[in-house]
Amino acid sequence: MPKKPAKPAPASDAPLVTSRQGVSDRILRVGKDVYEDIVKKLRKPSLRFPIRSLANVKYDPKNGYFEIRGKTATRTLSYNTVKTFAQSMRLLATTKKDLLDKNDIAGKREIYYNSKSWGECRFDEQPESDTLLDDMEAMLGVNREQIGYIPEERGGDVAGPLTVIDQNPSSGEEVRINCARLGTGAWSIPSRVEHLGFECKAKFILVIETSSLFQRLVHHRYYETANCVLISMSGVPTRACRRFIRRLADDRNLPVLVFTDGDPYGYCNIYRTLKVGSGQAAHINKFFCVPQAHYLGVTPQDIIDYDLEDATHPLEEVDIKRARDAMKNDPFIKHHKEWQDALNQMLKMGVRIEQQAFAKHGLNYVLDTYLPAKIKKGKFLP
């Protein structure tokens, strides 16, 4: 059984959530600076954004996530940038007036269509508005869910001994969801999770990559046997899913174990993104990473230990490239020798393995034998 930390992390370690008024004030300051540059200082105004890439992040194990370095990009008003600059300012204005001031929400697709009323500075394609929305988020130093932008994708599914305390958006009335009493189903994580409260007696959180394995564990009520909260990611976890796991783990002081396919994508994309974040979202990783997460499996060594050599698949060129790139360029992988050894072992074996491979030994082998043994052993990758 994974051990809990000796004591809860200090509240100061949790990322602070900026109030709507605080974000509104930041937007007003940006507008004021642009106005003063034009009217008072008689110079071309500029907007400055952090560069969002893996090359502009550092991994500090003390903080536990990718932090953005100091490199920035500047957008200065000129003949060539006038439309993009105008779009940036209009997006800031819309965010303040239509979302923050009115306590409303909007999807990224809605913002794209809303711009059709902006005249000459409307967006021609949604990737344009998506990029500027990411720029605005980075410039203001907040995650966009805090200011009313909701993601289009689902957040993930939850089952187990957890009561989520939500509220009716119209009346403010408390709504309690018991995630252990949903029959054969599970509770879906909403797009915004900052307001949620938790009551939980579980000993740990088990995060699972595939929906099919999650459903098997729920069907057999594995969360009762292991006394854990089960969360399905269905691939790379969404921002809402990652934030929910982080908030639950912090709030209830719970260890987090992650169970993915045994391949470079599961290791270097799905797990790495959950634990320390990504280069593209370096400006907000502190909100969405789960530093307390550890990797349970499937590891290359599991293939040997559980006699699964004939249940594997050959590595493809994209797998090999992803593994080698991670060992060369990923600050998290480069920091942890355990992960370098695991990737080298996988490359030497030349195979990848899926979570469902344990079905070779029986459909319920994964929950009757593999998970209990790995959890009891308590040895996980960082």
VOBA-1610 file (N, C-alpha, C; in pm, whole numbers, padded with zeros to 5 digits, always signed):
BEGIN
Met+00084-00120+00000Met+00000+00000+00000Met+00087+00124+00000Pro+00065+00220-00090Pro+00146+00342-00091Pro+00131+00419+00038Lys+00240+00476+00083Lys+00237+00551+00208Lys+00199+00695+00184Lys+00122+00750+00279Lys+00089+00891+00271Lys+00209+00973+00317Pro+00219+01097+00272Pro+00323+01185+00326Pro+00308+01197+00477Ala+00417+01226+00544Ala+00413+01233+00690Ala+00313+01337+00739Lys+00300+01445+00664Lys+00204+01549+00701Lys+00161+01622+00576Pro+00045+01686+00581Pro-00003+01756+00460Pro+00094+01865+00417Ala+00099+01885+00288Ala+00183+01994+00237Ala+00129+02127+00287Pro+00215+02221+00322Pro+00168+02352+00367Pro+00080+02417+00262Ala-00019+02493+00309Ala-00111+02558+00215Ala-00038+02648+00118Ser+00075+02703+00162Ser+00150+02794+00075Ser+00209+02722-00046Asp+00219+02587-00040Asp+00274+02513-00152Asp+00175+02499-00266Ala+00046+02513-00237Ala-00056+02500-00340Ala-00061+02629-00421Pro-00076+02620-00553Pro-00082+02740-00635Pro-00203+02825-00602Leu-00181+02954-00592Leu-00291+03044-00559Leu-00378+03069-00681Val-00508+03074-00659Val-00602+03101-00766Val-00635+03249-00766Thr-00612+03315-00878Thr-00638+03459-00888Thr-00787+03484-00898Ser-00834+03585-00827Ser-00976+03620-00832Ser-01011+03683-00966Arg-01140+03683-00998Arg-01184+03747-01122Arg-01149+03895-01121Gln-01163+03958-01006Gln-01130+04099-00998Gln-00981+04121-01020Gly-00900+04028-00968Gly-00756+04039-00986Gly-00717+04030-01133Val-00781+03937-01205Val-00752+03925-01349Val-00802+04047-01424Ser-00920+04096-01385Ser-00975+04216-01448Ser-00881+04334-01432Asp-00824+04348-01314Asp-00728+04456-01288Asp-00604+04442-01377Arg-00559+04318-01397Arg-00442+04296-01483Arg-00471+04338-01627Ile-00590+04305-01674Ile-00628+04344-01809Ile-00633+04495-01823Leu-00687+04562-01721Leu-00693+04708-01724Leu-00553+04768-01728Arg-00458+04706-01657Arg-00321+04757-01657Arg-00258+04743-01795Val-00286+04629-01862Val-00233+04610-01998Val-00289+04718-02090Gly-00421+04741-02081Gly-00483+04844-02164Gly-00428+04983-02135Lys-00406+05010-02007Lys-00353+05142-01970Lys-00211+05162-02024Asp-00130+05056-02018Asp+00007+05066-02069Asp+00007+05092-02219Val-00080+05024-02292Val-00089+05045-02437Val-00133+05188-02467Tyr-00233+05234-02393Tyr-00285+05370-02412Tyr-00176+05475-02386Glu-00101+05457-02277Glu+00002+05556-02243Glu+00116+05555-02344Asp+00149+05435-02395Asp+00254+05429-02498Asp+00214+05511-02620Ile+00088+05500-02660Ile+00042+05568-02782Ile+00021+05718-02759Val-00051+05752-02653Val-00096+05890-02632Val+00008+05976-02561Lys+00071+05921-02458Lys+00161+06002-02376Lys+00308+05989-02416Lys+00350+05867-02451Lys+00491+05846-02482Lys+00519+05848-02632Leu+00413+05853-02709Leu+00424+05865-02855Leu+00517+05759-02915Arg+00497+05634-02871Arg+00577+05524-02923Arg+00486+05404-02954Lys+00540+05312-03029Lys+00462+05195-03066Lys+00440+05106-02942Pro+00315+05070-02914Pro+00289+04985-02798Pro+00331+04840-02824Ser+00359+04767-02717Ser+00401+04627-02728Ser+00328+04542-02625Leu+00311+04417-02658Leu+00262+04316-02566Leu+00370+04209-02555Arg+00396+04161-02433Arg+00503+04065-02412Arg+00445+03935-02357Phe+00490+03822-02415Phe+00440+03691-02376Phe+00556+03596-02347Pro+00543+03510-02247Pro+00644+03405-02227Pro+00645+03309-02346Ile+00761+03262-02384Ile+00772+03162-02492Ile+00734+03026-02435Arg+00635+02964-02498Arg+00584+02836-02447Arg+00644+02722-02529Ser+00752+02663-02477Ser+00814+02549-02545Ser+00901+02474-02445Leu+00934+02349-02477Leu+01016+02267-02389Leu+01155+02328-02373Ala+01200+02404-02474Ala+01332+02467-02467Ala+01334+02583-02368Asn+01217+02630-02324Asn+01211+02744-02232Asn+01158+02702-02096Val+01182+02575-02056Val+01141+02530-01925Val+01259+02469-01851Lys+01247+02462-01722Lys+01345+02393-01639Lys+01269+02304-01542Tyr+01331+02194-01501Tyr+01269+02104-01406Tyr+01340+02114-01273Asp+01268+02160-01173Asp+01321+02169-01038Asp+01251+02064-00953Pro+01319+01956-00913Pro+01253+01851-00837Pro+01196+01898-00704Lys+01249+02008-00652Lys+01197+02061-00526Lys+01054+02110-00544Asn+01027+02179-00655Asn+00892+02226-00683Asn+00807+02118-00750Gly+00873+02032-00828Gly+00804+01916-00881Gly+00735+01934-01014Tyr+00765+02041-01087Tyr+00701+02059-01216Tyr+00789+02144-01306Phe+00757+02145-01436Phe+00829+02229-01531Phe+00796+02376-01503Glu+00900+02455-01485Glu+00882+02598-01465Glu+00934+02672-01588Ile+00868+02780-01622Ile+00907+02854-01741Ile+01029+02941-01711Arg+01119+02947-01808Arg+01236+03033-01794Arg+01200+03175-01837Gly+01300+03259-01853Gly+01275+03401-01876Gly+01257+03444-02020Lys+01266+03353-02117Lys+01256+03394-02257Lys+01115+03441-02289Thr+01106+03554-02357Thr+00975+03610-02394Thr+00972+03648-02540Ala+00851+03661-02591Ala+00830+03713-02726Ala+00754+03845-02715Thr+00787+03939-02801Thr+00724+04071-02796Thr+00643+04094-02924Arg+00520+04138-02906Arg+00435+04173-03021Arg+00420+04325-03022Thr+00490+04392-03111Thr+00488+04538-03121Thr+00395+04579-03236Leu+00317+04682-03212Leu+00225+04731-03314Leu+00303+04784-03434Ser+00276+04728-03552Ser+00341+04773-03675Ser+00245+04747-03791Tyr+00287+04784-03908Tyr+00204+04762-04026Tyr+00172+04614-04042Asn+00270+04528-04016Asn+00252+04384-04036Asn+00175+04315-03923Thr+00173+04377-03804Thr+00110+04311-03689Thr-00019+04380-03645Val-00065+04479-03719Val-00178+04558-03672Val-00303+04472-03648Lys-00329+04375-03735Lys-00450+04294-03716Lys-00437+04205-03593Thr-00323+04138-03579Thr-00302+04050-03463Thr-00304+04130-03333Phe-00244+04250-03336Phe-00242+04335-03218Phe-00385+04377-03182Ala-00463+04415-03282Ala-00602+04454-03257Ala-00683+04336-03204Gln-00660+04218-03259Gln-00730+04099-03211Gln-00695+04070-03065Ser-00569+04087-03030Ser-00525+04065-02892Ser-00598+04160-02796Met-00604+04288-02833Met-00669+04386-02747Met-00820+04360-02739Arg-00881+04323-02851Arg-01025+04295-02850Arg-01056+04171-02765Leu-00968+04071-02772Leu-00988+03950-02690Leu-00978+03983-02542Leu-00883+04067-02506Leu-00872+04111-02366Leu-00998+04185-02322Ala-01048+04273-02408Ala-01169+04349-02375Ala-01290+04257-02360Thr-01304+04163-02452Thr-01416+04069-02444Thr-01408+03985-02318Thr-01288+03943-02282Thr-01269+03863-02161Thr-01315+03940-02038Lys-01279+04067-02031Lys-01318+04147-01915Lys-01467+04178-01914Lys-01518+04230-02023Lys-01656+04281-02027Lys-01760+04169-02030Asp-01734+04063-02107Asp-01836+03961-02127Asp-01824+03841-02035Leu-01703+03817-01982Leu-01686+03702-01893Leu-01664+03743-01748Leu-01560+03822-01722Leu-01527+03857-01585Leu-01634+03945-01521Asp-01673+04052-01590Asp-01770+04145-01531Asp-01909+04083-01517Lys-01943+03987-01603Lys-02076+03927-01600Lys-02077+03787-01537Asn-01959+03743-01488Asn-01947+03611-01427Asn-02003+03504-01521Asp-01963+03511-01648Asp-02014+03418-01749Asp-01903+03325-01794Ile-01936+03231-01882Ile-01840+03135-01934Ile-01849+03131-02086Ala-01743+03078-02150Ala-01742+03064-02295Ala-01646+02955-02335Gly-01679+02884-02443Gly-01589+02786-02501Gly-01501+02851-02605Lys-01391+02787-02638Lys-01299+02843-02739Lys-01369+02860-02873Arg-01456+02767-02907Arg-01529+02776-03033Arg-01623+02896-03035Glu-01683+02925-02918Glu-01773+03040-02910Glu-01698+03171-02931Ile-01577+03179-02877Ile-01497+03301-02895Ile-01465+03323-03042Tyr-01434+03215-03112Tyr-01407+03226-03256Tyr-01528+03285-03329Tyr-01647+03234-03300Tyr-01766+03284-03369Tyr-01805+03422-03319Asn-01780+03452-03193Asn-01810+03584-03140Asn-01730+03691-03213Ser-01610+03654-03258Ser-01524+03752-03327Ser-01581+03794-03462Lys-01677+03720-03513Lys-01736+03757-03641Lys-01806+03893-03635Ser-01832+03942-03513Ser-01891+04075-03496Ser-01785+04181-03470Trp-01657+04146-03483Trp-01549+04238-03451Trp-01501+04318-03573Gly-01570+04308-03683Gly-01529+04383-03801Gly-01401+04332-03861Glu-01309+04421-03894Glu-01186+04384-03963Glu-01091+04301-03878Cys-01108+04300-03746Cys-01015+04222-03664Cys-01074+04086-03624Arg-01175+04041-03695Arg-01232+03908-03669Arg-01129+03800-03705Phe-01147+03681-03648Phe-01059+03568-03678Phe-01111+03497-03802Asp-01019+03461-03891Asp-01057+03387-04012Asp-01071+03238-03984Glu-00987+03184-03894Glu-00992+03043-03858Glu-00974+03029-03707Gln-01028+02921-03649Gln-01021+02905-03504Gln-00879+02892-03450Pro-00785+02827-03520Pro-00648+02822-03467Pro-00590+02960-03433Glu-00634+03063-03504Glu-00588+03199-03473Glu-00635+03241-03334Ser-00764+03221-03305Ser-00818+03262-03175Ser-00763+03173-03064Asp-00743+03044-03092Asp-00687+02954-02991Asp-00547+02999-02951Thr-00466+03035-03048Thr-00330+03079-03020Thr-00328+03207-02937Leu-00412+03304-02972Leu-00415+03429-02896Leu-00471+03407-02757Leu-00562+03312-02742Leu-00614+03281-02609Leu-00504+03224-02520Asp-00419+03137-02578Asp-00305+03084-02504Asp-00206+03196-02470Asp-00184+03288-02565Asp-00095+03402-02538Asp-00148+03487-02423Met-00278+03514-02424Met-00338+03596-02319Met-00325+03528-02183Glu-00349+03398-02180Glu-00337+03322-02057Glu-00195+03332-02001Ala-00096+03318-02088Ala+00043+03326-02045Ala+00080+03467-01998Met+00033+03567-02071Met+00065+03706-02037Met+00005+03745-01901Leu-00117+03699-01873Leu-00184+03734-01748Leu-00140+03647-01631Gly-00077+03531-01662Gly-00029+03443-01557Gly-00138+03369-01483Val-00246+03335-01553Val-00356+03259-01491Val-00393+03143-01583Asn-00466+03046-01528Asn-00521+02946-01618Asn-00658+02994-01662Arg-00692+02972-01789Arg-00809+03036-01847Arg-00941+02988-01786Glu-00941+02870-01724Glu-01062+02824-01656Glu-01102+02918-01542Gln-01002+02983-01482Gln-01029+03077-01372Gln-01108+03198-01419Ile-01095+03232-01546Ile-01159+03355-01594Ile-01279+03327-01684Gly-01321+03198-01687Gly-01447+03168-01755Gly-01438+03092-01884Tyr-01317+03062-01932Tyr-01305+02985-02055Tyr-01310+02836-02022Ile-01403+02766-02082Ile-01421+02625-02053Ile-01367+02540-02167Pro-01301+02428-02135Pro-01249+02341-02240Pro-01360+02264-02309Glu-01334+02223-02432Glu-01433+02148-02508Glu-01433+02000-02470Glu-01318+01948-02427Glu-01306+01806-02403Glu-01358+01767-02265Arg-01392+01639-02249Arg-01438+01587-02120Arg-01321+01583-02023Gly-01355+01586-01894Gly-01250+01595-01794Gly-01194+01463-01747Gly-01269+01352-01760Gly-01227+01225-01704Gly-01339+01169-01617Asp-01325+01044-01575Asp-01428+00976-01495Asp-01373+00936-01360Val-01462+00933-01259Val-01421+00906-01121Val-01516+00806-01057Ala-01460+00713-00980Ala-01540+00619-00903Ala-01465+00584-00776Gly-01540+00557-00668Gly-01475+00516-00544Gly-01526+00591-00423Pro-01461+00570-00309Pro-01506+00628-00182Pro-01475+00777-00171Leu-01542+00855-00254Leu-01522+00999-00258Leu-01657+01068-00274Thr-01682+01168-00192Thr-01799+01254-00211Thr-01750+01390-00259Val-01798+01428-00377Val-01763+01558-00433Val-01873+01657-00397Ile-01834+01770-00344Ile-01930+01873-00304Ile-01929+01982-00410Asp-02033+01983-00491Asp-02049+02078-00600Asp-02157+02178-00560Gln-02202+02260-00652Gln-02309+02354-00623Gln-02393+02381-00747Asn-02518+02413-00723Asn-02608+02451-00831Asn-02565+02588-00882Pro-02533+02602-01012Pro-02481+02731-01061Pro-02581+02844-01053Ser-02710+02812-01048Ser-02812+02918-01042Ser-02841+02961-00900Ser-02861+02862-00811Ser-02903+02894-00674Ser-02788+02895-00574Gly-02676+02833-00611Gly-02566+02822-00517Gly-02586+02710-00417Glu-02695+02636-00431Glu-02726+02527-00339Glu-02622+02416-00350Glu-02584+02359-00235Glu-02484+02253-00232Glu-02539+02126-00296Val-02455+02063-00379Val-02489+01937-00443Val-02380+01836-00407Arg-02420+01722-00350Arg-02324+01621-00306Arg-02331+01499-00398Ile-02217+01457-00450Ile-02211+01343-00540Ile-02126+01234-00475Asn-02189+01121-00444Asn-02118+01007-00386Asn-02068+00919-00500Cys-01938+00919-00523Cys-01881+00849-00638Cys-01874+00697-00619Ala-01917+00648-00504Ala-01923+00504-00481Ala-02065+00451-00500Arg-02159+00541-00528Arg-02298+00498-00542Arg-02357+00545-00675Leu-02288+00507-00780Leu-02333+00546-00914Leu-02364+00422-00999Gly-02393+00311-00931Gly-02427+00189-01002Gly-02311+00139-01086Thr-02337+00115-01213Thr-02232+00065-01303Thr-02157+00177-01374Gly-02192+00301-01343Gly-02130+00414-01409Gly-02026+00483-01323Ala-01991+00605-01364Ala-01892+00686-01293Ala-01929+00832-01308Trp-01870+00916-01223Trp-01897+01060-01227Trp-01798+01127-01320Ser-01847+01216-01405Ser-01761+01286-01501Ser-01711+01417-01442Ile-01581+01438-01449Ile-01519+01561-01399Ile-01566+01679-01485Pro-01615+01786-01424Pro-01661+01902-01503Pro-01543+01982-01557Ser-01574+02078-01641Ser-01468+02157-01704Ser-01399+02251-01605Arg-01471+02294-01501Arg-01412+02380-01398Arg-01423+02312-01263Val-01313+02307-01189Val-01311+02229-01065Val-01264+02308-00944Glu-01235+02437-00961Glu-01180+02515-00850Glu-01275+02524-00731His-01405+02522-00756His-01503+02542-00650His-01540+02415-00577Leu-01493+02300-00623Leu-01534+02172-00566Leu-01474+02149-00428Gly-01550+02079-00343Gly-01501+02034-00214Gly-01501+01882-00212Phe-01430+01823-00113Phe-01416+01677-00111Phe-01432+01621+00030Glu-01495+01504+00037Glu-01494+01419+00155Glu-01446+01283+00108Cys-01342+01230+00169Cys-01281+01110+00114Cys-01211+01030+00224Lys-01233+00898+00225Lys-01168+00810+00320Lys-01071+00714+00251Ala-01048+00734+00122Ala-00957+00647+00047Ala-00813+00665+00094Lys-00731+00562+00066Lys-00591+00567+00104Lys-00502+00623-00008Phe-00549+00615-00131Phe-00470+00668-00243Phe-00560+00685-00364Ile-00503+00748-00467Ile-00571+00769-00595Ile-00501+00683-00699Leu-00577+00605-00775Leu-00522+00526-00884Leu-00572+00585-01015Val-00479+00638-01094Val-00512+00703-01221Val-00480+00606-01334Ile-00578+00586-01425Ile-00569+00481-01526Ile-00579+00541-01665Glu-00495+00496-01755Glu-00495+00552-01891Glu-00620+00515-01970Thr-00651+00386-01979Thr-00754+00342-02073Thr-00891+00330-02008Ser-00993+00367-02085Ser-01130+00359-02036Ser-01174+00216-02013Ser-01128+00124-02097Ser-01172-00015-02084Ser-01124-00078-01954Leu-00999-00052-01916Leu-00949-00107-01790Leu-01016-00039-01671Phe-01038+00092-01682Phe-01111+00164-01577Phe-01249+00100-01556Gln-01319+00070-01664Gln-01452+00011-01654Gln-01446-00128-01590Arg-01342-00206-01620Arg-01329-00337-01556Arg-01311-00322-01405Leu-01227-00229-01364Leu-01205-00207-01221Leu-01331-00158-01151Val-01407-00071-01219Val-01532-00022-01162Val-01635-00135-01154His-01644-00216-01260His-01740-00327-01264His-01720-00422-01147His-01593-00449-01113His-01563-00540-01003His-01540-00466-00872Arg-01572-00337-00872Arg-01564-00253-00751Arg-01427-00267-00681Tyr-01324-00257-00765Tyr-01188-00268-00713Tyr-01159-00161-00608Tyr-01225-00048-00620Tyr-01201+00061-00525Tyr-01240+00022-00383Glu-01331-00076-00366Glu-01366-00123-00232Glu-01255-00212-00177Thr-01202-00300-00263Thr-01095-00391-00221Thr-00969-00314-00183Ala-00933-00217-00266Ala-00807-00145-00245Ala-00825-00015-00165Asn-00949+00024-00141Asn-00980+00151-00074Asn-00910+00268-00142Cys-00943+00283-00271Cys-00881+00390-00349Cys-00986+00460-00434Val-00951+00577-00482Val-01033+00649-00579Val-00978+00616-00717Leu-01063+00572-00808Leu-01024+00540-00945Leu-01055+00659-01036Ile-00959+00698-01118Ile-00980+00807-01212Ile-00930+00764-01350Ser-01015+00777-01450Ser-00980+00742-01587Ser-00935+00867-01662Met-00821+00856-01733Met-00771+00968-01813Met-00814+00959-01959Ser-00834+00838-02010Ser-00866+00816-02152Ser-00763+00882-02243Gly-00637+00850-02221Gly-00529+00908-02298Gly-00461+01020-02222Val-00403+01116-02295Val-00340+01230-02228Val-00446+01303-02147Pro-00426+01322-02016Pro-00531+01381-01932Pro-00559+01526-01969Thr-00686+01562-01969Thr-00725+01700-01996Thr-00682+01790-01881Arg-00687+01917-01905Arg-00653+02013-01800Arg-00744+01996-01679Ala-00874+01977-01704Ala-00968+01960-01594Ala-00936+01835-01513Cys-00901+01727-01581Cys-00867+01603-01513Cys-00742+01620-01428Arg-00639+01682-01483Arg-00516+01703-01409Arg-00538+01794-01289Arg-00616+01900-01308Arg-00643+01993-01198Arg-00725+01926-01088Phe-00820+01842-01129Phe-00902+01771-01031Phe-00815+01677-00946Ile-00728+01601-01012Ile-00641+01510-00938Ile-00552+01587-00842Arg-00496+01698-00891Arg-00408+01779-00805Arg-00483+01834-00685Arg-00603+01887-00708Arg-00679+01946-00598Arg-00720+01840-00497Leu-00764+01724-00544Leu-00804+01616-00454Leu-00685+01565-00374Ala-00572+01544-00442Ala-00452+01495-00373Ala-00403+01594-00268Asp-00402+01723-00301Asp-00360+01825-00205Asp-00458+01836-00088Asp-00587+01839-00122Asp-00690+01862-00021Asp-00698+01748+00079Arg-00685+01624+00033Arg-00700+01509+00121Arg-00568+01441+00152Asn-00457+01501+00110Asn-00324+01449+00140Asn-00309+01303+00094Leu-00339+01277-00034Leu-00342+01141-00086Leu-00227+01115-00183Pro-00164+00998-00174Pro-00068+00958-00277Pro-00141+00932-00409Val-00068+00946-00519Val-00125+00925-00652Val-00039+00824-00727Leu-00101+00715-00773Leu-00033+00614-00853Leu-00091+00617-00994Val-00005+00603-01094Val-00047+00615-01234Val-00019+00484-01307Phe-00117+00438-01384Phe-00112+00310-01454Phe-00144+00333-01601Thr-00041+00322-01687Thr-00059+00345-01831Thr-00006+00226-01911Asp-00023+00233-02043Asp+00042+00136-02130Asp+00193+00150-02115Gly+00264+00041-02142Gly+00410+00043-02134Gly+00474+00079-02266Asp+00467+00205-02302Asp+00527+00252-02427Asp+00573+00397-02409Pro+00655+00448-02502Pro+00707+00584-02485Pro+00598+00690-02474Tyr+00485+00670-02542Tyr+00377+00767-02533Tyr+00317+00769-02392Gly+00297+00650-02335Gly+00245+00643-02199Gly+00339+00702-02097Tyr+00471+00681-02119Tyr+00571+00732-02026Tyr+00595+00882-02043Cys+00628+00921-02166Cys+00683+01055-02192Cys+00579+01160-02229Asn+00457+01118-02257Asn+00350+01213-02287Asn+00243+01209-02179Ile+00181+01094-02160Ile+00069+01085-02066Ile+00115+01105-01922Tyr+00208+01020-01876Tyr+00253+01030-01736Tyr+00330+01159-01711Arg+00426+01190-01799Arg+00508+01309-01779Arg+00421+01435-01772Thr+00321+01445-01861Thr+00233+01561-01862Thr+00154+01571-01732Leu+00106+01459-01682Leu+00031+01460-01556Leu+00120+01503-01441Lys+00240+01450-01432Lys+00325+01474-01317Lys+00390+01612-01315Val+00450+01654-01427Val+00528+01778-01426Val+00481+01882-01526Gly+00384+01847-01613Gly+00334+01944-01709Gly+00402+01931-01844Ser+00391+02035-01924Ser+00446+02034-02059Ser+00513+02167-02090Gly+00588+02168-02200Gly+00653+02292-02242Gly+00553+02395-02291Gln+00453+02352-02367Gln+00354+02443-02422Gln+00274+02513-02313Ala+00255+02446-02199Ala+00174+02504-02090Ala+00261+02540-01970Ala+00388+02571-01994Ala+00481+02595-01884Ala+00437+02710-01794His+00366+02808-01851His+00325+02924-01773His+00218+02891-01669Ile+00153+02774-01681Ile+00046+02737-01587Ile+00064+02595-01533Asn+00182+02534-01553Asn+00203+02398-01504Asn+00178+02385-01354Lys+00206+02491-01279Lys+00190+02483-01134Lys+00047+02453-01094Phe-00049+02485-01181Phe-00189+02456-01151Phe-00227+02314-01189Phe-00167+02261-01296Phe-00217+02139-01357Phe-00129+02016-01337Cys-00010+02032-01282Cys+00075+01916-01259Cys+00037+01846-01128Val+00082+01721-01115Val+00058+01644-00992Val+00194+01591-00945Pro+00273+01674-00876Pro+00409+01634-00838Pro+00414+01511-00750Gln+00306+01485-00674Gln+00306+01370-00584Gln+00277+01238-00655Ala+00258+01242-00787Ala+00230+01120-00863Ala+00354+01033-00875His+00334+00900-00874His+00439+00803-00902His+00386+00702-01002Tyr+00479+00644-01078Tyr+00440+00555-01186Tyr+00440+00409-01140Leu+00323+00347-01144Leu+00307+00208-01102Leu+00346+00110-01212Gly+00299+00133-01334Gly+00323+00041-01445Gly+00238+00081-01564Val+00255+00011-01676Val+00330-00111-01698Val+00474-00074-01734Thr+00572-00138-01668Thr+00712-00111-01693Thr+00771-00220-01781Pro+00886-00194-01845Pro+00952-00300-01921Pro+00985-00422-01835Gln+01021-00399-01710Gln+01053-00512-01621Gln+00931-00598-01593Asp+00811-00538-01595Asp+00689-00616-01574Asp+00671-00723-01682Ile+00717-00693-01802Ile+00706-00790-01911Ile+00779-00919-01873Ile+00894-00905-01810Ile+00973-01020-01768Ile+00914-01084-01643Asp+00883-01000-01543Asp+00836-01052-01414Asp+00703-01123-01424Tyr+00620-01082-01520Tyr+00486-01140-01530Tyr+00468-01225-01656Asp+00581-01267-01716Asp+00578-01361-01828Asp+00486-01314-01939Leu+00513-01194-01989Leu+00427-01134-02091Leu+00499-01113-02225Glu+00611-01183-02244Glu+00690-01162-02366Glu+00609-01186-02493Asp+00516-01281-02487Asp+00438-01312-02607Asp+00310-01230-02615Ala+00295-01128-02528Ala+00178-01040-02531Ala+00220-00897-02560Thr+00334-00881-02624Thr+00388-00748-02656Thr+00375-00718-02804His+00414-00596-02842His+00414-00554-02982His+00549-00489-03012Pro+00602-00509-03131Pro+00731-00447-03166Pro+00721-00294-03161Leu+00828-00232-03117Leu+00834-00087-03120Leu+00833-00037-03264Glu+00759+00069-03289Glu+00761+00130-03421Glu+00863+00244-03422Glu+00892+00294-03541Glu+00992+00401-03552Glu+00954+00523-03469Val+00824+00555-03465Val+00780+00671-03388Val+00803+00649-03239Asp+00791+00524-03192Asp+00817+00493-03051Asp+00965+00512-03019Ile+01049+00461-03106Ile+01193+00471-03084Ile+01237+00617-03083Lys+01186+00693-03178Lys+01221+00835-03186Lys+01175+00910-03061Arg+01052+00882-03016Arg+00999+00951-02898Arg+01084+00919-02775Ala+01123+00794-02758Ala+01204+00756-02643Ala+01341+00823-02646Arg+01404+00821-02762Arg+01538+00882-02772Arg+01532+01034-02756Asp+01429+01097-02812Asp+01413+01242-02795Asp+01395+01277-02648Ala+01316+01196-02576Ala+01291+01223-02435Ala+01420+01215-02354Met+01501+01113-02381Met+01626+01098-02305Met+01725+01209-02337Lys+01713+01266-02456Lys+01805+01371-02497Lys+01758+01510-02457Asn+01626+01534-02465Asn+01575+01672-02453Asn+01480+01698-02337Asp+01420+01595-02280Asp+01318+01618-02176Asp+01385+01638-02041Pro+01370+01756-01979Pro+01437+01783-01850Pro+01398+01685-01740Phe+01273+01637-01741Phe+01227+01543-01638Phe+01295+01407-01656Ile+01294+01355-01777Ile+01358+01226-01804Ile+01508+01234-01779Lys+01570+01343-01819Lys+01714+01360-01800Lys+01751+01366-01652His+01660+01415-01571His+01689+01427-01428His+01683+01293-01355His+01597+01202-01402His+01573+01077-01329His+01638+00959-01402Lys+01744+00906-01341Lys+01812+00791-01400Lys+01719+00671-01410Glu+01625+00658-01317Glu+01533+00545-01321Glu+01453+00543-01451Trp+01414+00661-01499Trp+01339+00667-01624Trp+01430+00643-01744Gln+01553+00690-01738Gln+01647+00661-01846Gln+01673+00511-01856Asp+01687+00446-01741Asp+01709+00301-01741Asp+01587+00227-01797Ala+01466+00271-01760Ala+01345+00206-01808Ala+01333+00220-01960Leu+01361+00338-02012Leu+01351+00361-02156Leu+01459+00283-02232Asn+01578+00278-02175Asn+01685+00200-02239Asn+01652+00051-02239Gln+01593+00003-02130Gln+01553-00137-02124Gln+01445-00167-02229Met+01351-00075-02245Met+01245-00092-02344Met+01305-00095-02485Leu+01400-00003-02514Leu+01462+00001-02646Leu+01543-00126-02671Lys+01609-00176-02570Lys+01688-00299-02585Lys+01597-00418-02612Met+01482-00423-02543Met+01387-00532-02564Met+01314-00518-02698Gly+01299-00392-02743Gly+01238-00367-02873Gly+01088-00387-02879Val+01021-00380-02762Val+00878-00405-02760Val+00806-00305-02670Arg+00678-00291-02693Arg+00588-00215-02607Arg+00476-00307-02561Ile+00404-00265-02458Ile+00300-00351-02402Ile+00181-00268-02358Glu+00061-00324-02372Glu-00061-00255-02334Glu-00108-00300-02196Gln-00189-00218-02132Gln-00243-00252-02001Gln-00322-00383-02005Gln-00391-00406-02116Gln-00478-00521-02126Gln-00401-00652-02144Ala-00267-00647-02159Ala-00189-00768-02183Ala-00197-00867-02067Phe-00227-00818-01947Phe-00238-00908-01832Phe-00353-01006-01847Ala-00444-00979-01940Ala-00555-01071-01965Ala-00505-01206-02017Lys-00380-01213-02058Lys-00321-01342-02097Lys-00337-01443-01985His-00324-01397-01862His-00332-01486-01746His-00474-01497-01689Gly-00571-01433-01754Gly-00709-01431-01706Gly-00761-01289-01706Leu-00889-01273-01733Leu-00947-01140-01749Leu-00931-01053-01625Asn-00932-01113-01508Asn-00923-01035-01384Asn-00788-01045-01315Tyr-00688-01097-01387Tyr-00554-01109-01330Tyr-00500-00974-01287Val-00531-00870-01365Val-00478-00737-01336Val-00525-00685-01201Leu-00651-00715-01164Leu-00701-00664-01037Leu-00685-00764-00924Asp-00677-00894-00956Asp-00661-00995-00852Asp-00515-01016-00811Thr-00423-00996-00907Thr-00283-01031-00881Thr-00187-00913-00903Tyr-00190-00854-01025Tyr-00088-00755-01060Tyr-00094-00631-00972Leu-00210-00565-00969Leu-00219-00441-00890Leu-00192-00463-00741Pro-00252-00566-00677Pro-00222-00587-00535Pro-00072-00611-00510Ala-00006-00687-00600Ala+00136-00715-00580Ala+00221-00590-00596Lys+00194-00511-00698Lys+00272-00389-00720Lys+00252-00289-00607Ile+00128-00275-00563Ile+00098-00178-00457Ile+00161-00223-00325Lys+00154-00352-00296Lys+00214-00404-00172Lys+00364-00385-00172Lys+00427-00408-00288Lys+00572-00392-00299Lys+00612-00247-00276Gly+00529-00154-00326Gly+00550-00012-00299Gly+00671+00049-00367Lys+00721-00012-00474Lys+00835+00042-00547Lys+00789+00093-00681Phe+00794+00225-00699Phe+00740+00287-00820Phe+00846+00377-00885Leu+00827+00402-01014Leu+00915+00496-01082Leu+00876+00639-01042Pro+00975+00731-01039Pro+00946+00867-00993Pro+00859+00945-01093
//
